[in-house]
């Protein structure tokens, strides 16, 4: 298990901007979209896939 994120859910989630894959960062509790340069928070095991809630990540 991914520290509170269901692996089956992770397998079907995609970036809402690029429709590309996401990488889960358990330490930061975020889903990272390398293509979009965004990190989406995971709160209480629930991914928040809103662009307004995402933060920019360094390339």
C-alpha positions in Angstrom: 0.0 0.0 0.0 1.2 3.6 -0.7 0.8 5.0 2.8 -2.9 5.8 2.5 -3.3 5.9 -1.3 -5.0 2.8 -2.8 -2.7 1.4 -5.5 -5.7 0.5 -7.6 -6.7 4.1 -7.6 -3.2 5.2 -8.5 -3.2 2.9 -11.4 -6.2 4.6 -13.0 -5.5 8.3 -12.2 -4.0 10.6 -14.8 -3.0 14.2 -14.7 -6.1 16.4 -15.4 -3.9 18.8 -17.5 -1.9 16.4 -19.7 -3.8 13.1 -19.2 -0.3 11.7 -18.6 0.8 9.4 -15.7 1.2 10.5 -12.1 3.9 9.5 -9.6 3.0 9.2 -5.9 5.4 10.8 -3.5 4.5 9.2 -0.1 6.8 11.5 1.9 5.1 14.7 0.6 1.7 13.0 0.2 1.4 14.3 -3.4 0.8 13.0 -6.9 3.4 14.4 -9.2 2.8 15.1 -12.9 6.2 15.4 -14.5 4.7 16.5 -17.8 2.7 19.4 -16.3 5.2 20.3 -13.6 2.5 20.1 -11.0 2.1 18.3 -7.6 -1.5 17.5 -6.5 -2.1 17.0 -2.8 -3.4 13.8 -1.3 -5.5 14.5 1.8 -6.6 11.7 4.1 -6.0 9.2 1.2 -8.0 11.3 -1.3 -6.3 12.8 -4.3 -7.3 16.5 -4.9 -7.0 16.7 -8.6 -7.9 20.3 -9.0 -5.4 22.5 -10.8 -6.2 25.4 -8.4 -5.0 23.1 -5.5 -1.8 22.0 -7.2 1.6 23.5 -6.7 4.3 24.1 -9.3 7.3 21.7 -9.1 10.8 22.4 -10.3 11.6 20.7 -13.7 
